Amino acid sequence: MTPALPAVADDTVTAIALAAARGDGDASERFVRALQWDVRRFVTYLAKDAQAADDLTQDTFLRALSSLHRFEGRSSARTWLLSIARRVVADSLRQAAVRPRIADTADWQGAAERSQPQGLPGFDDGVALMELVDGLPPDRREAFVLTQLLGLSYAEAAAFGGCPVGTVRSRVSRARCSLASCLTDVTPAPEDVTELVTA
């Protein structure tokens, strides 16, 4: 199925955005109207959650309008706005990953304690591991964090990064090899940390 053409051409949208950046209030309203559907469709695809699409779209435009005065037109306004939408979705996924779930049980405290994973690296090991992750090349670090720490699938990480799934697999594999090599070559690492990297 051929994707629908954008309702407003990139050159026109960019001109509207530049006018809005100079303080034209009417241009700001036209900018939102011109790209609202594109943003909503994009965040729905990335987040795979139609229920959250309206909130994500609104958050995208709030961020964009607050920083519109810095827009210089080096790329099209549509590209600039969709890059903001990507960050909004990524932030949303991170927040969802750490948000506590409501337990449907009277003894929620005991259930929470029993559900804690066992045998994970301690705090010091985690800090050391994150320092190693921070030292990875940016593309490998992004792929490793998205899939191994945030729990995204390879396909979701590929959609987020705008690259093929095979590229994400390769980056994750190389990141694991680099981390495992650092753990074995630099310092005698605890077994549980090595298992976390090579799992």
Salt bridges, closest charged atoms under 4 A:
ASP10 OD1 - ARG78 NH1 2.12
GLU29 OE2 - ARG33 NH1 2.92
ASP38 OD1 - ARG41 NH2 3.38
ASP38 OD2 - ARG78 NE 2.70
ASP54 OD1 - ARG40 NE 2.84
ASP59 OD1 - ARG63 NE 3.65
GLU72 OE1 - ARG74 NH2 2.69
ASP91 OD2 - ARG63 NH2 2.91
ASP91 OD1 - ARG94 NH2 2.27
ASP107 OD2 - ARG114 NH1 3.92
ASP139 OD2 - ARG171 NE 3.67
